[in-house]
């Protein structure tokens, strides 16, 4: 684990970022720093300001106020030294389907003006890193979705960035490819690269991130190591109710109960209500009584100790994948 960074040793230094779109403030006074070798997770519900923050970090969008510096160099929307230091891996795969794996990597390397010798070396290194050397000559449109995701990461690595920005890199991939991607990202920090990572999977943040920032309604509402953030909900329990009925209305009703600090409808099929509460066991009869009033049929009850999901629910009132 890396310790929080100071002003002088930060690879990424965002200070008081503000971005407005008309009357709406998408990012409101956000400051964060990432050290060499540190993986920083930026978590937030949809519309919280994650994407806008990332676009400013990568120089794709100018802030209305505040600054972004990468390894001490200012980041702007025009070409400059700051952009040379950043590798950006977008959520949508940005590759040329009619080119081969190797041709895609060479194309992106040439964008960064790598010499022929450096380019050949880096392409071979990246092919090994993303475990695609045996598919180097294959067209991208012949690859599986997981392979394309891995190549998408490789395209962001080919110029040896100081800061790698990964925007939900495992969305829609199979479990085997997801494991390979997470293994690769885990090695980046060990090799000294700073990583800014966004995800909708809380277990990824717990596994990979040295520190986590939670953004909600454009503001950074909490920041720290996973252990430090879990301490914010000390003595709170997380309750999962698997049920049938109008669970959106039931979650809203639960929020009105004393000792309920967050409630949201979640689950792959929308059949779960997750709550953060104080003293779950004594509160459970009230939750079951309310379910009967709401004509909700409770099928299963789970009570867990606090984790990052509980922290997120506690701070934002919603689930990460609500």
N, C-alpha and C positions, 0 to 999 in steps of 0.2 A: 504493500500500500504506500502511495505517495502522500506526503503531507501537503496541506494547502500551500499554494504558491504565494510568493511575494511579488512586488511590482517588477523587480529586476530580473527574476529568473523565469518569467512566464513565456511560454511559446505563444499562447493566445492571450491577449489582454483586451477585453471588451469593457469600456467604461461608459456607464450612464447612457446606454443606447435607447433612443426614442425613434419610433417610426409611426406616422399617421397615414391613414387613407381616408381623405375627406374629414368627416367628423369623428371617425373611429380611430382610437389609439390602439394599434396592434401590438406594439412593444413599448413598455412604459418604464424607463429608467432601469434597464437591465445591465448589470455588471457581472462579469465572470472571468476567471483566469484558469489556464490549464498549463501544467508544468511539463517538461520533457519526460517522456515515458509514462505519462498519466492518461488514463482513459476516463473521460468525463461524460456521464449520461445526462442528457437534457430530456426531461419527461414532462408531458403536459397533455391535457385533453385536446380534442380537435378544436381548432380555432383559438388556442391559448397563446400563440405567438412563436411557436417553435420554428416553423418554416421561414417566417419573416426574419427571425434572428439568424438562422443559418444563411439566408441569402445575403444579409449584411456582413456576416463573418467572411463569406467567400467573395465579397466584392461584386455581387450580382445586383445589389440594391443599396442605394445610398441612405444612410440614416438622416433623420431630420435633426438629430442632436446626438452627441456622444462620438466616441472614436473606437476603432478596431485597429489593433497592432498585432502583427505576427512576427515573432522573433525580433521585436523592436521596430519593425518597418510598418508604416501606415498602410492600411488596406483602403483602396479606392475602387470605384467602378471602372476606371480606365486601366490599361495595361501598366503594370509596375512590378517592382520587386516583391511586394507582399503576395501577389497572386502566384508568383513562381514557387512560393513555399507551401502552397495549399493543394492538396488533392481532394476533390469533391466527388463523392459517389452518391448520385441522386437515387431516390426511391424508384423512379422509372428507369428501366434499363436503357442506357444511351450508347448503343453500339450500332455498327453497320452490318446488317444481316447477311449481305452478299459478299462480305470480305471474310477471310479466314481469321481464326483466333490470333495468329501471329501478326497478320496484316493490321488488325484493329489495334493491337498494342504498339506496333511500329507507327501507325498513324498518330496516335495520341502522344507518343514520345516525340515525334517530329514537331508537334505543336509547341512543345517546350524547348525546341531547338537543341535536342541532344545530338552530340556528334555521332557519326556512324558507329564508331567503336563502342562508345558508351551506350548507344541505343541497343546494339546487338547484345551487349552484356546484360543490360537491364531487362530486356524482353525475356531472355533465358531465365534470369533470376525470378521474374514475376510468374512465368509459366510454372516454375517449380513451386513457388509460394502458394499459388491458387490451384495447384495440382491439376494442370491442364496441358502438360507437356505432350502427352500422348495424343491430344486432340489439336495440336498447334496448327496443323494444315487443314483442319475442317472448317467449313463455313459456319458462321454463327447461327444461321437459321436451321442447322442440323443439330444444335445442342439442346439438351434439356433445359428447363427453366432454372434449375439449380446451378447448372454450369454457366449459364448466361449471367446469373447473379455474381458468381465468383469471378468471371471475366470482367464484369462491370467494376468490381473492386480492383482488379488488376489494372484497369485503365486509369484509375485514380492513383495508382502506386508507381507507375512506370518511370516518372520523373523524380523519384525519391523525395517525396514531400516531407517537410518538417511537421506539418499538421495535416492529419487525415480527417475529413468530415464525412461521416457515414449516416445517411438519412434512411432509417428503417431498411437495412440491407437484407433482412431475412423474410420480408413479406412475400407470402405465396410460394415458398420453397418447401420441398419435401424434407422430412426429418434428417435424413442423411446429409443433404446439402447444407441444411441449417447448422448441423453439428460441425461440418467442415469450415463454414464461414466463421462460426464463433471461435473455433480453435485458431484460425488465422488471425482474427482480431486480437485474441489474447496474446499472440506472439508479438504483435506490433508494439505494444507497450513495453514488453520485455526487451525489445531492441532499441528503445529510446524514443520512439515516435509518440508525439502527442495525438490523442484521438478524441474527437467530439462525436458522440454516438447518440442517435435518437432511436427510440423503439416503442412499439406498443405492447411489448412482452416484458412484464416486470421481472420475470426470472432471468432474462438476458442482462438487465441492468444489475441485478444482484450478483450474477456470475462474473461479469466483465468489468464493472466500473469501480474505480478507486473512489470517486466522488460522484454525487448525483445532485443536479439542480432541478427543482420542480417549478415549472412556470404555469401560471394560471391567470387568465384575463390580462395577459401582457406583462405581468410582474413576476419576478423571481421570488416565490413565497417561502422557499426553504432551500438550504444547500448544506451538504456535508457528506461524510462517509455513510454507507448504508447503516452501519451500527449507530452512528450519531442521529440519523433521521429516525430510526426505529425508536430511539429513546424519547422522541417527541410524543409518542403515543403510549408511553409507559402507563401501565395499569388499564389500558384499553384492550378489548378483545375484538377479534374479527369473527363475525357470525355469517355463515352461508346457509341460506334457506332455499332448498330446491322445492319448487312449488308449481301449481297450475292455477291460472286465473289472471286477472288484470294486475300484473306485477309492477307495472309503471306506477299505477295509482297506489298500490300497496306500499311501494318504496317511499312515495311522497308522504303517505300517512305515517310511516315509521319515523320519518325525520322530525315529526312533531312531538314524539315521545321524549320525555326526560331521559337523559343518559344515552340517547342516540346522537352520535356526532357526525354520522354520514351514512347514507343509504343509497344504493344504486342497483338497477336491474342489469345483470351481466349474464355470462354464460354463452357458450357457442350457439345455443338455441334460445337464448333469452329466457331461460327457465330458472334463473337463480337471482335471489336478492342478497346482496352483500351489505353488511352493516359494520360500522365501527362503534362500539358501545363500551360503557363502563359497567363492569360486573355482569357479564353476559348471562350467567346462570340464574341470577335473581330476576333479570329482565325478561328471560325467555317466556314465562307465562303471559306477560303482557303482549309480547310479539305474537304468540299463538292466539290470544284472545282477539287481537286486532285482525289477524288473518281470517278468523271466523266471521268477524263483522264485515270484512271486505269480500267475503265469499272466495277466499283463496285457500286452496287445499295444499297444506305443507306435506311434502313427501319425504324430506330428509333434512336433518339439522347437523351442521358442523360448527365447532367452536375452535378457533386457532389462536395461538399467541401472535403478537404483532409482527408484521413484516413490512416490506416496502409497499406492497399493495394496500395494506391498512393505513400506512402513512399518507399515501396518495389520496385515498378515500377521505381520510380525516381532514386533509388540508384543502382539497378542492370540492369535496362533496359529491364527486363522481368517480366512476371507475375508469381506468386508463383505456379500456376497450369498450366503453359503454355505447 
